[in-house]
C-alpha cells in the first residue's frame, strides 16, 4: 500500500513546471490572450520535445506509454501556469478513444502523428455530457451530420473526434468540418462549435461495448479537467498566501489578521484533500476499474466546487488588486470557471454518479 | 502509487477476519458505552475488560505497547493499525483501546520507569480509566493562561482551582491534570503535569449537562486536594511541553475518515428505506445531490487519510494533509448528520424516546455532539490559526500581553 507519487512522477511534473515557468510566463499568457492564441507554438514545441502529446500513447506508436495519473500530473502543471496549449482533448481523450476503439490500421494512421505532435485533435462529446444548442450528431456508416457545441482544443486542429448521439466514435479530418470558435471567459483554451454536413468519417468501430468505451474516455477527460483545476487553484492559493505575507495595512502584514489568515486556511483545508481525490481517480482509471467511473465523476464535481471557492477567496485576499487586470489573477479564475462547466457540470456529473451507484 | 496490500498485510487482514468471525460474539457491542473500572471493578473483569484482554493477546489492542507494560509489544506499523481500525469498523465490533490514547503514550514517552509500571498496565487492561483536566472556565483556547494552583507543602502538591469540560470525570479512576506550580514564571513555563486518583479528598465533580441533554462533561473543583510530589510527569514547569505531547495524540483521533465513510453508508441506506409520499427519499433530486456532494467530500478525506498513512509508514512528516483532518473531518461529520436530519424532515426532530423516532434520535444526538467536537479539542478557529501559521507560514497575531492572569 503506497498512496504517493513515485520519484519519476514527481520529476516528470517538476520538469513540466520548470519548462512552463520558463516559457509560459504571465506576459506570454497576456499576449496570447490578446491574440486569441490558444496554441502557443513555442510552448507546444517545447512540450513536444518532452514527449507530452504522446503521454498516453503506446511506445510502439512513438508515445511514452504512461498512465492517466501521469497525464493528470501534467494537466495540473498546465493548469498551474494557465498554459495556452491543447492537452485535454488532443492528448488525453482522443488518443485513448483511438487506443480503445480503433482498429490496428486506425491506430497506425493516427497515433504516431498525435504522439509526435505533428497533428492535434479536437474533441466533441457534447451529446453525452448535457447537450445544449446542439443538433444531435447522426451517423450512418462513415458519414456524420449535425453540430456539436463546446468541442475542446479546436484551434488549428487537424482532426476531430466526435461522439455521435448513438454513442459511436468518429474521426473527421479538418477539411470535412466547419469549425466556429466560441469565445468564453477563459482565453487560454479554445472551444468551438463543429458543424458536420454529410462529413466523411473514420468510424472507430473496434470495440465490443461502445457505450462503455465512450464513458471511459469521458471519465478520463473529467479526471484531467479536475487536475487542471487543482493546479490552477493551487497557484491562486499560493499567490494569496504570498500576498497576505507581504501586503501591509495598519502597520501589520494582512496575513497576521485572522480574517485573512482564516480565508487562506480554509482554502488550504478544502484544496489539499482534492489532490488525493484526483490521484485516486486517475489511478483507478488504470488500476481499479470498479471505482473508476464513480471517482472520475466525484473528482470532476468536487474540484469544480472547491475550485470556485478557492478562486473567489484568493481573489478576495488580494483585495481590490485581485479584481484588476494588473495582477492577472483573473486568468486562473476564468480557467477554473470554464473547467467547472466542461465535460459535464457538477450537477450533471453527480447525477451520473447516482446512476453509476444504482440509486436511480 | 500502488494500492495493493503485500502478502504480509493480506495475511494480517485474513487472520483478523478469522479472529472476528470466531470471537465477534464476545464483543460487548460497538456502541455500548465503555464501562469503567470505577463502577465495575469490584466484581472482577467485566465483559469489556475481558474483550480488551483477548484483543491484547492477539495483537489487536495496545499493539505497540511493550510487553513489560502489559501490551502486545509489536513494532509500530501504521498500516496494520489502519487495517485493524478498518476491519473493526466494517464488522461493527467494538475496537480495543490503548488505555487512554492521550495519557498512555505520554507516560511511555516522558514518564519515569516507576510511573510506567504503575500507570500503563492497569490502564490498558481497562482497570484504570482517565479524564483530562486541562480546560478551565477562564482558559479555553488560551489554555496556557490556566490558573488552577498547586503549591508544595511537605511531600505534596496542594491543588486549588477549577477545571471544566472534563469528559467522563464522573466515571474515571484517575485524572491527568495541568496546574500552575510557578506563578511568577512566563505563562508557558509555570505549568506542571500531575496524575492522581479521582478519590483524592478535596475533589468534587459536578455534571455539566450539554445541549444533547446528557452530562457528557463535568466541572471539577479542587479544594486543598493533596497529591504526592512524585506524581508529576516530566519536570516542574515543563507541563506545557508534556501537555502538547498529549494533545498531539488526541488530535490524531478527531475527524477520523472511517467514521465519515460509515455515516455516509448509513445515510445512503436511510434514503433508500425511508419514504416521503410513498417514494424513497433517494428519488428526490435535491436530497440526492446533497448526498452526492457529501460523498465527494468524504472520498477526498478518505484518500487524504491514505496519503497521511503512507507518509507515516515512511517516517515522513505528512504536513498539510494531516493538519486539516480535525477541521475538515469534524465539519464533514456534522454536515452528514445535518443531511440525515433533513432527509427525515419532521421525523428527524424526534428525540426523547418519542413515538416514530428513528435510530433512537441518533442523528440529532450526533448533530449536536459534532458541534461539540468542532469546538472541543482545539476549536475550528484555532485549527485555522494552526493551518495558517504552521502549514502556510503566515505570521502570528501580535500578542497583547504574555503574563499569566
Interface residues (C-beta under 8 A of the other chain):
Chain A: X1 X2 X3 X4 X5 X6 X9 X69 X241 X244 X245 X252 X253 X255 X256 X257 X258 X261 X262 X264 X265 X266 X268 X269 X270 X272 X273 X274 X275 X276 X277 X279 X280 X283 X287 X288 X295 X298 X301 X302 X305 X347 X350 X351 X353 X354 X359 X360
Chain B: X1 X2 X3 X4 X5 X6 X9 X79 X268 X272 X282 X283 X285 X288 X289 X292 X293 X295 X296 X297 X299 X300 X301 X303 X304 X306 X307 X309 X310 X311 X313 X314 X320 X321 X324 X327 X328 X381 X383 X384 X385 X387 X388 X389 X391 X392 X393 X394 X395 X396 X397 X398
